[in-house]
Amino acid sequence: MPLVIALTGGIGSGKSTVADILAELGADVIDTDAIAHRLTAPGEAGAVEIGRQFGSEFLRADGALDRERMREHVFSDTTARKKLEAILHPMIRTAVDAAMEAACGSYTVLVVPLLVETGAYQGLVKRTLVVDCSETAQMERVRERNRLPEETIRNIMASQANRAARLARADDVIVNDGDLATLRNRTLEIHRHYLRLAEKA
Ligand code: ADP
């Protein structure tokens, strides 16, 4: 059984940056968010099924999921959120399994932003790597990256697990409170650690 690491962290913590560095170093990286985006692109199975079950007003003119509209719709409506998840989660899972089969590196990193919140992929992963940083750093990075208003960022952060809950699930932690060079060094250390574990597995 190959070594599979779940990578998670709050919005803006630096997960994607860490995933990119690990991929550069040779890990097989499977990003569940990227898969969800692919499945909801124009004409793809997820977008088609969402249009069928929610109505075409949830699709953009090109047939892609209207993410903004869906986000607003499911934010306060649990039934709608569960309906959306029932469409997408099995499709994502199938794609993850296929990507796992195709993986050929020393170890695989599965990026799951809401790992702690959803309890997903429990049986599949051996270890959980949490990217952690201060809430101030999260706010600043997301504001820079997405140009979102502070209140929207606060709402997203409030809907996610807090730092303590995430850290309680961690086998390994990357603290990302410094600069990018520091993050790169720490990620290299973790990569070496996983190579050693993969050899023993
Ligand atoms: P996530 O995937 O967890 O939402 P990202 O990896 O996309 O977070 O990082 C959020 C933003 O912050 C990106 O624009 C990224 O380049 C930047 N960033 C991440 N870590 C650092 C850091 N240590 N120093 C400066 N910028 C950073």
Residues whose N, C-alpha, C, O or C-beta is under 5 A from the ligand:
A	BS01	ADP	G10 I11 G12 S13 G14 K15 S16 T17 R141 R145 N176 G178 D179 L180 L183
